[in-house]
Amino acid sequence: MSGKLPIRMLADRLLVSLDDEAGDRRSTGGIVIPATATLGKRLSWARVQAIGAHVRSVEVGDRVLFDPDDRSEVEVRGEDFVLLRERDLHAVASERIEEGQTGLYL
């Protein structure tokens, strides 16, 4: 995404873009699993694009894990984004690693 988004998030809201891995997947054995296959409840990864003033544990650029069934979609400048609350996140994968941490916050 080029430039800054013309949007300001409020409260504990996050604006995220879905990772490209939402399509077909490959098992560890090399078998292709189509995107239409249902494997139970599968969480999705997304990249944070904008955050509200009351978001505490996430920064722009972090990857977050969330339930795709609990999402609201929005289009901004022709790009699709997902709107979430911080409390709807299950994990944060961050490059900001401190001593003794793994970078994945569950």
DANORGI-V405578 format. One record per pair of residues at least 6 apart in sequence whose ideal C-beta (glycine too) atoms are under 6 Angstrom apart, sorted by sequence separation. I is the first residue (numbers start at 1). J is the second residue. D is the distance in Angstrom with one decimal. If there is no record, write none. Layout:
# DANORGI-V405578
((I/J/D) (I/J/D))
This chain:
# DANORGI-V405578
((9/15/5.7) (26/32/5.7) (97/103/4.5) (74/81/5.4) (24/32/5.7) (25/33/4.6) (73/82/5.8) (74/83/5.6) (94/103/5.7) (24/34/5.5) (48/58/5.7) (24/35/5.4) (71/82/4.7) (72/83/4.5) (93/104/5.2) (23/35/4.8) (48/60/5.4) (92/105/4.5) (48/62/4.9) (91/106/4.9) (47/63/5.7) (45/63/5.5) (46/64/5.7) (66/84/5.8) (70/88/5.6) (45/65/5.8) (43/65/5.2) (66/88/5.8) (66/89/5.5) (43/67/5.8) (44/68/4.5) (64/89/5.0) (65/90/4.6) (19/45/4.6) (65/91/4.1) (18/46/5.1) (64/92/5.5) (16/46/3.7) (17/47/5.3) (62/92/5.4) (63/93/4.2) (55/86/5.1) (16/48/5.4) (17/49/5.5) (62/94/4.9) (14/48/5.7) (15/49/4.9) (58/92/5.6) (15/50/4.1) (14/51/5.6) (13/52/4.4) (12/52/5.6) (9/50/4.9) (11/52/4.9) (9/51/5.7) (10/52/5.1) (12/54/4.7) (9/52/4.0) (11/54/5.1) (12/55/5.6) (5/50/5.5) (17/81/5.6) (15/81/5.1) (16/82/5.1) (14/84/4.7) (12/85/5.4) (12/86/4.4))
